[in-house]
């Protein structure tokens, strides 16, 4: 990546946007959205394939979970640095580096001879994903006029929300027809096409500045988020290695405290890795809490539902994928509609119904049993998905509405870090809470299906309680109509 000459700074909706035609702006946003869609699709594409991978490689569910948790851990380590990267390097260079990293990781996964190599491929993929997500958000905030941000973010939320929702559908069809290896085989040419299209259309005047990275901040960030996610992911094996789990949390929390102190100290000189000023804004902080809950319940649910249906009810991966598809389609329909509502009415008519539907979907999941028909799972997923669509549409523009435009890159990095950290926590909570009571029942002689559903019931109760807390947070977010601000 090379640093290009700095361009004049600009207000959001002006600056680079003022130098670009609407066609060029559309090309830039479309290139980023397509790349983000592919990468987020990849984030959940292994959920339905996990039982097959577990069988082929002789690994447990807790080990297989690391294909998602390791991916999220990498995101949590890299994303905090993107606030700095977006200022230091040309956005086009970052985009190309991200796509190439993703292609390399996918190629490693294609030829992976063992679980370790498959996990390595996922980690390299995650490096590219970690850059593209904040790049999409910060570019949208910088280039799109305020009164249109809700509409554009509604379209972006199709990328963020629908991609992980249809990931299991895509992987279900591929696994059923060809086997789980072909998930990566088919992803590779798509990534190459995205690289070519991005190289053609992603052309944006550079605002890169020569900044010196604070090495201590990078190290503290990696230690903090890396050890915290590892500690969270180790909870299930706490009985076997409690010392390692406690040590991970201890190191992570200590590094996080030192990281925060250092960022506050460096902020006046502009040398901070991640500017934490946005946390002083009430709306921003509540939006961060909601996105962690939303993404945690999303990935947690998508992790255990396929295991329940395949291992508990004997339903094949293709049927599971088809069952999840209507939820993804519902998100695709709802997102742009409520994006326009956000532009006209502000955040509350979007966020409050979204939080209510998200919680309703989780509470509906608590009713499923071994005898529950597939259509009930589909209905739960549709309700949950529509709520997620509304939240993903309104949270980012609401969170960033009062943030200093100069801090958009940092705000976006915080938002995306919280999103991925929430996903890692949610995945671990759901799998751990399901596994522990299930193991107890299996040891007591219960049937596999009954043990799995009994454990999952508790997982869904935990998710429903968290989602209900999200409703309270949604009522705390206030804001004017975007059109009234400019």
N, C-alpha and C positions, 0 to 999 in steps of 0.2 A: 504494500500500500504506500502510496506516495502522497506527500502534502502538496496541494496546489496553492497558488497565490491566493491570499485572502481577498474576499469580496466585501463590499460595504455591508455593515449590519443592517438589519431591517426589522420592521414590525411584522407581526403575523398577518398573512394575507397580502403583504406587500413584498418589498425586497426581491428575492428570487422570483416570486410569482409575478411581480411587475415586469420582469424581463422575459417571461415565458408566455407563449400563446396558450390558449385553453387546450389546444390539441397536444402541445408538449406537456402541459401539466397533467392531462389525462393519461398520457403515455407513462409518465413517471409513477403516478399513483397506481396505475394498472400493473406496471412491472413489479412494484413492491408487493401489491396485493396478491398477485399470482405466485410470487416466490413465497410469501408468508402462508398462503393457502396450502401450498405443497408441503412446507415444513411443519405446519401445525397438524396437517393431515397425518404426517409421519409420526407425530407425537403420540397418537392413540391408535395407530394402525396395527400395533401388535397385541391389542387387548383380546381380540377374538382368537388370534393365532397363538396366544400364550399356552393354552392346554397342549397344542400340538408340539410346540417348542419344548415344553416340560417333558413330554413323552419321548421325543427324539433325542434330547440331550441328557435325559435322566436327572433332571433337576426338580426341586420343590417349588411350590408357588412363591414362597418367600424369596428364593433365589431368582426365579424368573421375574419377580417384581422389579429387580434391579435394572431390567431393560427399560423400564419407565422411570424408576427412581434415579438411576444413574444419569439418564437423559436430563431429568429435572435438576439434579444436583449440579451438572455442568452449566445449565442455564442460570442457576442461582449464583454461581461463581463468576460467570462471564458478564451477565447483564449489568451488574453494578458498575462495571468499567465503561459501559457504553456512553454514559453521560460525558466522560472525558473523550472517548473515541470519536463521538459525533462532532466535537469541537476541533479535535486534532487532525483528523483525516478527511479528505474529500468524500462526500457521501457516495459518489459513483465507485470509488476505490473500495469503500467498505462493502458496498453491494456485491461487487464482483468477488471480493475475498470470501464473503459469506457463502455465495453460491458454490464456489470452487471447494470450500471446506465441506459443504454438504455432499457434493459429488464424490469427494474422496472418502468420506465416511460411508456413503452408500456402497461404493465399490468394495470397501473392506468387508461390509456385511454380506455382500453377494458371495464372496469367496471364503467367508469365515468357516474354518474347520472345527471350531469349538465355541463354547459359550463365551469364553474370555475374549475371543476375537469379535464375536457378535456384539458384545458389550462395548468393545473399543470402537467399533464402527458407529454405534449409537452415540457415543461420547463425541466423536469427531463431527457427526451430523449436528449435534447440539451446539457446537461452537458457531456454526453458520446460522442456526436458528436464533441464537441469543443476540446476534447482531441485527438480523432482519426485522424482528418484532419492534424494538425501539425505533429503528430507522423508519418503519412504516408510520408509527404514531407521531414521531417528531416532525416528519416531512408533511404529514397531513395538517398538523397544528400550525406549521410555519407557512404553508402555501395556500391553504383553503380559507376563504373569508369566514369570519365568525358566524355569520347568519346561515352558512351552509354546512357548518361542521357536523351538526347532528345527522344530516342526510348522508354525508360522506362517511361518518363514523358508523352509521347504520349499515352501509355497504361493507365497511371494514369489519364490522362485527360478524358479517357472514363468514369472513375469513377466519376470525378468531373463534367464533362459536360453532359455526356449522362444520368446519373442517374436522375438529375432534369428534363431532357427533356422527359424521358419515364415515370417519376412519374405520370403525368396526364393520360397517356395511361393505366397504371396499375390500377390507382384508378378509371378511367372511366369504365373499364371492371368490377371491383369489385362492384362499386356503382350500376351499371346497373343490375348486376346479383343478388347481395346479400344485398346491402345497405352499407352506409358509415361506420357503426360500424365494418364491417368485414375487413376494411383496417388494423386495429390494431389487430384483432383476427388472421389474417393470418400472420402478421408481427412477432408475438410473437414466434412461433416455429422456424421461420427462424433465429431470433436473438439467440435462444438457440443453434441452430446448429453452428452458427458462433462462439459462445463462446467455444464450444467443439473443433472445428477445430483449433481455435486460441490457445487454451491451449495445443494442441498437437504439432502444427508446429511453434508457435512463441517462438523461443528459441534463445536469443541473449545475448552475454557476456555483463554484465552491465558496464556502465561508470558513474554510479551514484556517486555524491559527496555530502558530508555533508555540505549543505548550509543553512543559517538562512534566513528565509523569512522576508522581510521588510514589516511589517504590514501596515504601512502608505501608502506604494506604492500600496498594494492590495486594501485598502480602496479608495484611490484616483482613481485607475483604474476603480473600480466598479462604483463609483459616476460619473466619466467622461463619460464612454461609456454607462452606464445605462441611465443616464439622457439625453444624447444627442440622443440616439435612441428613448427614450420615447418622447422627444420634437419633433423629426421629425415625429413620428407616431401620434402626437396630432395636427398636422397642420390642418387636415381636420375639427377638432372640435374647431378650434381657435376662431370662432365667438361666440361659447357658453362658452368657458373658456380660453380666451386669457391670463389671468394672469398666469394660470398653465403652459401654453406652454412657455411663456417668462421666467418664473422662472426655468423651466427645462433646457432651453438653457443656461440661466445664470449660474446655478449651474454646468452644464456639462462642459461649456467652462472654468470656473474658476478652476474646478477640473482637467481638462485636462492640463491647463497651469501649475498648481502646480505639476501634475504628471510628466510632461516633465522636469521641473526644477529639481525635485528630482532624476529622472533617470540619468540625466547628472551629478549631484553632486555625486551620488553613483557609477557611472561607474568605476572610477579609482580604487575603492576598491573591485570591483567585486560583490557588494551586490545589484545591481540594479535588479528590477523585469523584466524589458524589456530594452535591450540595443538598443538605437536608432541610433547607429553609422551608420548602413546601409543607413540611409536617406541621408548621405553625398555623397553617390554614385548616380550619375545622372541617370544611367540606372535603378537602383533599384527604385528610386522615380517615374520615368515615368511609370515603370511597375505597381507600386501600383496604380497610377491614372487610367491606362487602365483597371486593373482588377476590380476596383470599378465601372467603367462605364459598363463593360461587364456583371458583375453579377447583377448590378442594372437594366439594360435593360432586362436581362433574366428573373429575378423574377417578374419584373414589368409587362412584356408582358404575362408571364404565369399566372399572377394573374387576368388580366382583359380580356384576350381573351376568357376563358371559360364562364365568366359572360356575355360577349357580345353575344356569340353563344347560350348559354342556355336561358338567360333572354331576349335577343334581337331578336333571330331568332328561338327559340323553338327547338334547336337541342339537343338531349339527350347526357348524359355524355359518353356513349360508343362511339358514333360517334366522339365526340370531342377528346377522347383518341386515337382513330384510326387515326384521322387527324394529331395528333401530333407525331405519331410513326415514320413516315419517317424521320423527323428531327433528332430524336434520333439515328436512324440507320445510317443516313448520318454522324453524329458525330463519331459513332463507326468505320466507314470505314475511315474517313479522319484523325482521330487522330494518329494512328500508322504510316500512310503513311507520314504525315508531321513531325512526330517525327524523322523519318529517314532522312528527308530532313534537319531538324534542325541540326542533327549530322554531316551532310556532308557540309552544306552551311552556317550554322550560323542562327541567329535570324531573320534578315530582310526579307528573302524570305518566312518566315512563318508568322511573325507578321503583315507586311504591307498588304498582301492579306487578312489576317484574319480581320483586322480592317476595310478594305474596304467592305468585305462581311457583317460584322456585321452592318455597317451603311446602306448598301444597303437594308438589310432585314427590318430595322426600317423604312426607307423611303418608302418601299413597303407597310408596314402596314398603312401608312398615307392615302393610297388610298382606304381602305376598307369602304364600306357603308352597309346599311341595305340589299341592293340587292346583295352584293358580294357573289359569290358561295364559297362553302367550299374548293374547290381545290385551290382557290387563297390564303386563309388563310394557307393552307398546303405549298404552294410554298414560301410564306413569311417566314414561320417557317424553311423550309429547308435551304434557303439562310442564314438566321440568324444563324442557328445551325452550319453550316459548318464554318462560320466566328468565332463563339465561340470556336469550336474545335481547330482551328488553334491558337487562342490566348491562350487557356488553355494549349496547348502543349508547346508553346514557352515562355510564360511569366515567369513561375517559374524558369526554368534553366537560363534564361537571367538575371533575377533579382538577382539570387544567385551566378552568375558566378564570380563576383569580391568581394563577401563577404568573410571575414575571416572565414575559416572552423569552428573555435571555436564559431562563432556566428550564425551557421546554425539554431539552435533551435530558437534563437531570431528573425532571419530573417523570418523563416517560420511562427512564431507567428504573426509578423507584417503583413505578406502577407495574412494570413488567417483572421486576424482581419479586414483588409481592405476589403477583399472579402465579409465577412458577413455584415459589416457596409454598404458597397455599396448596398448589397441586401436589407437591411432594408430601406435605403434611396430611392432606386428605387421603391420598393413596395409602399411606402408611396406616393411618387411623382405621380406615375401612377394612383393609386386609388383616391388620392385627386383631381388631375387635372381632372380626369374623372367625379368624383362625383359632384363637385361644379357646373360646367355649366349644367350638366344633371339635377340637382335639380332645377336650374333656369328655364330650359325649361319645366320640368314637371309642375312646378307651373304656367307656362304660358299656359298650356293646351296641350303641345306636347305629341305625343305617346311615350310610354316607350322605344321602340326600337330606334326611332329617337333620343331621348334624350341621350340614352346610347352611341350610335355611334358618336353623335356630341361631347360628352365629351371625348370619347376615341380618337377621331381624334386629339384633342389638346395634349392628353397624348403621343401619338405616335410621334407628332412633337417634343415635348420636348425630348423624347428618341432619335430621329433621330439626333437632334442637338448635344446632348451629345456624341453619337456614332461617329459623324463627328469629334468632338474634339479629340476623341480617335485616329483617323487616323493621326492627326498632332503629337500626342504623340508617335505613332508607328514609325514615321520617325525619332524621336529623339533617339531611341534606336539603339545603335551600338554595334557590338561585332564580335569577330573573330570566325572562325569555331572551335567548341569544340575540334576537333581532333588536331588542331594546338596548343592548349594550353598545352597539356600534351604529 
